[in-house]
Amino acid sequence: MKRTFSICTGLAILCTCAFSVIAQETPESFFVDDENIQEYSGKIGKWVFIPNKQKLQAYIREFNTSESAIAEINPGLVKFLNTYVFVPYGPEYIQKLTDKGIVRSRLTAAVDQFVWPVGDVTRVTSVLGFRGRGEFHTGLDIPAQKGSPVRAAMEGQVIDVGYRGGYGNMLDIQHRNGFITRYGHNTAVLVKKGDFVKKGQIIALVGSTGRSTGHHVHFEILCNTVPLDPLDFLPEGNKVQVTHRLKNWKHR
């Protein structure tokens, strides 16, 4: 993504924003969505693709839920089939999962620490900095399989959702301390503008929409519209390999 960027301005804002984050290092344990158990609007369930009424009824039977419970969370359900729908689990299905030893996943991080938007990250293919023909890349490119869950890196409110040119299917989340996170190239966005989301909650599915050469998440952290380096805010991991640092502005 091309953007006019002043390094001096960016560093000044980085210092201001980073201070708020570093100031609170209290660790917390929190739930994160996985393939089996997810959360939306305070309900436990799962995002599924509903191609038709027959599939909807099949999920109602499988998850021991009801059409009214689904419609409550997904307004306009009848009109908008052939899309992703959040299906809340009934108490009986939750008990079945518990009996099988399937429980909600947890992570531990500092209260004001961002987390990786996809799980089990081993590679970052592009970082914040100049690349190609002098283009300034405004975030991280994190490869992942198509349809993999994209999670909110921090709790906050969804402030923008839609198809945004080179970003493809994109969403922005506003966080405390003036931060915004951006998630691009999704195959589907699951949340809507105005939703409040928790850290670790599924918000989208990995894709390759917009200007993209493969399935990945384009992830940005911004403060006052200035893109910051997400690697300065995300947990460090020995398994993460950064394969593109060429012309990164921090190493020029």
N, C-alpha and C positions, 0 to 999 in steps of 0.2 A: 504494500500500500504506500503510495507516495504522499509525503506530508512535509511541509516546511517546519523545520525544527531547530531551535536555538539550544545548543548544548548548555550554555551558561544558565539560561532560564530553566532548562530541564533539571540541572543539578541543584539549583536553588529550591525548586519545588520539591525535588526528591528529599532534600534535607528536612524541609518543613513537614512533609508527610511521613517520612521515616521516623521522625521523632515521636509521633503519636503512637506508631506501632511498637517501637522499641521500648517505649515507656511502660508497657504492660506485658509482662512475660509470664503471667500466671497460667499454668497448664490447665487444660480442660479435656475431658473425655466426652466425645460426642458421637452420635450415630451417623453413619454414612450409608447411602443407598447402594445396593448391589443388585445382582441379577435376580435375586429371590424376593427381597423385601425392600419396598420403596415407600416414600411418603409424599403426599401432596394435600394441601389444604387441611392439614391436621389428621388425615386419614392414612392408614397403612394399607398398601395394596401393590399394584404393579401397572406400569404403562404397557399397553398392548395395542397392536394394530387391528382395527375392526373393519374388515372389508365389506361386511354385510350383516343383516339382522340375524342370520343363522349363526354366525361366529359369535356375535354378541351373546346370544342365548347359551352357546356352549361355554363361554367364560363365566356366565352367571351360575351355571351348574357346577363348573369346576371350582370356582372360588367361593361357593356358598353365599352368594350375595343376591342383590335384586336390581331390577332395572331402575327403580326409583332411587336407590342408593347411588347408582352410577350417574343418573341424570342430575342428581343434586350437585355433584362435583363437576359435571361436564354439561353446562347449559347448552340447549340446542342439540342434544345427542341425536335425536331422530333425523334432523336435517343434515348433520355433519358426520355421517358414517363414511367409511373409506378413509379413515384418518386414525391418528393415535388417540387413545382414550385411557384415562386413569380408572382402573377397576378396583374399588376398595374390597379388601378381603372380609368375609364374614367371620364371626368368632370361631366357627367350627373349622374353617380352613387354617386360621392362625394356630389353633390347637394342633392340627395335623402337622404343620411345619415344626412346632415346638417338640412334638413327639418324635420327629425325625432328627432332632438336634439342629434344626435350621433356625438360627436367631439373627437378630440385627447385628451388622458389623459395626465396630467402633474404631475410632482413631483418637490419638491424643496429640494435641498441639497447643501452643500458647494461645491465649484468648484472642489476641489481635494478629495471629499468624495466618497467612493465606495457605491453602493446601492445593496440591496439583489437581487440575480439572479432570484428569483421567487417571485411572488406577494403573499401578505397575508400570510406571514410565521407565523406559530403559534408554530412550534416544530422543534428542532434540535436534531437528534437522535445520533449523534456522533461528537466529537470535535477533535481539534488538540491535540494529546497526545498518550500515550501508552495504548494499549487495548489488550484483549485476551491473547495470548501467547507471550507477550513482543513486539508485532508489533506496530510500530509507525504510527499512522494514521495522514496523512499530511494535512487534511482540515476539512471541515464541511460536514456532511450528512444531507441534507434538504429534507424530504419526500414531495412528491407532486403527484398528479394524473398523470397517463400516458398521454403523449401528451400535458401537460401544457407547456406554453411558458417559455423558459429559456432566460433571458435577459443579455446583457452585463453589468457587474457591473461598468464599466468605459469605456469611449471612448478609442479607440486604433486600432491596426492592428492585424488581425488574422495571426498567424505565424505557426500554426500547426493544422492539421485536419486529423483524421483517427481513425482506430480501434487500440487501444493501450493496449492490454492484459487485465489486471484486470480493467482498466479504461473503457473498452468498447469503444463505440463511443465517442471520446473526442475532444476538441479543446482548444487551448491556444490563449490568446490575450495579445499582448505586449502593455504596457501603458507607459506614461511619468514617470519620476522619477525612472526608473529601475524596475517597477513592472510588473509582469505577473499574469494573472488570468487563472485558469484551470477549465474546466467544464466536468465532466465525467458521464458515464452510460446513455448517451442520446439515445433515440429511433431513433432520426434523427438529423443530423447536417445540418443547413440550409445555413450557409455561407461557403465560400471557402477561402483557404489560399491566403493571399494578400489583402483581403477585409479590408477596413476601416469601422469601426462600431461606432455608437454613444452610449453613456450611455443610457441604457433603451431600446435598440433595440433588437428585438428577434433574437437569434442566433442559437437556437436548441429547441428540444422538449424533455421533461422529459421522461426517460425510465429506463430500468433495465438491460442494456447490460453489458458485462464483468462480473467481480466478484461482484455480487450484490444479495441481498436477497429481494429486493422490489424496487418499483419505487421511485427514489429520484435523487437529484443532488448532486454529490460530487464536492464541490467547494473549490478551493485553491487560496491563494494569496501568490506569491513567489517573492523574491528579490534576484537576483544573485543565482538562483536555490534553495535557502533556503526557506522552507515553513514557513510562518508566521501565526499567529492566526487571521483568518478572523474576529472574534468577536471584535478584537481591532480596526478594520477599518470600520465595518458596523454600520449603525444607530442602536441605542438601541431602543428596543420596549418592552413595558410591557407585550405584548401578547405572546412574544417568550419564549417558555419553552425549556430549555436544559435538555434532559432526560438522557444524558450520560456524566458525568464528571469524571468517575472512572479512576484514574491513569493519569489524565490530568497533563502534566509536570509542569504547573504553580501552581498546588495545591499539589504537592508531598511533 
